[in-house]
């Protein structure tokens, strides 16, 4: 006969006290012994084995007398009790069979698991009464999703979360104010991470797509590697290392997008440094126009903090240091003035070239389904959906952004345009071929 992990045992070391029993089902035939993470107090949840087996694949296997020894022991003890009682309701709760569970997922040490476990077992027993939460909704849902995933019961929990109206979360500022914390970048990141984490485990496409896009835009301190700075994560909660390869994927997508934006200034600076005439007017002053535009372009990028001039006499390795929002970076670059050396040289400057390129990037970037992770694609065909595992490579031309896509995503949508642009090995930002 099979056996479940050692973290599950049948039988209690001592008879539970009445105060330690939490009744989920008054006619329940089983006690689940679970220790609270905070305080170390042990509680016994009186539950119905029938409801657990009907709504949780984990408990359905665990309590099956033909598959696991724990299920056989439970059934034997229950039969012995029923010999001296005509009905299950007559058996004192403290005398019911006990199953001790010590592994209920990567539950963070700083949180109490008691109210989450009560909520979870209520859901499995069909209780849909409104809950008054003692913590923020994203936190509670993330912890509830964690437990549901551990016990293979995500479907009833998702149905419950939807029925409670929690699928559409409040705006960040309102949510932060409700739980009494300020709207700092890190506080926003915690909320986004909890929503992504719960979305992955429960299968909520909108949460993963929308909030992964927000996290990519703002970035994460733990993705940065800046000398002299502490980039460690705030705690060991599982949402600080998003599951199924998403942590690495989101960091990589941000790097790819920043690399795409960086390629703009590299492309235009290289053109003006190449010695080839960029001013197309054919005036005697065209060489001076090119020199003027190169100087103004360098000054603009330097002033915006996107370009640094360094000496090659002493080499120094500079790691990527952009910690600002990508959206704000794009807005900042749109402030490029229309430089001209004189009145005759209109449209010779960087702005006439840069704005169309920025509009292409922003057009894709503002679409959450282009930048954020499509959970459907991720689950169906991760190697194809991942920018990290499936980069486009090769060369990309600006005019490709207007051409029909030759390849579609695994879900059938066409959100691969940003992948093609951002994961190319090289990019040509010319307005014509």
Beta strands, then each sheet from edge to edge (+ up, - down):
strand 1: 8-10
strand 2: 21-23
strand 3: 30-35
strand 4: 42-47
strand 5: 97-101
strand 6: 395-397
strand 7: 426-428
sheet 1: 1+ 5- 3- 4+ 2+
sheet 2: 6+ 7+
end
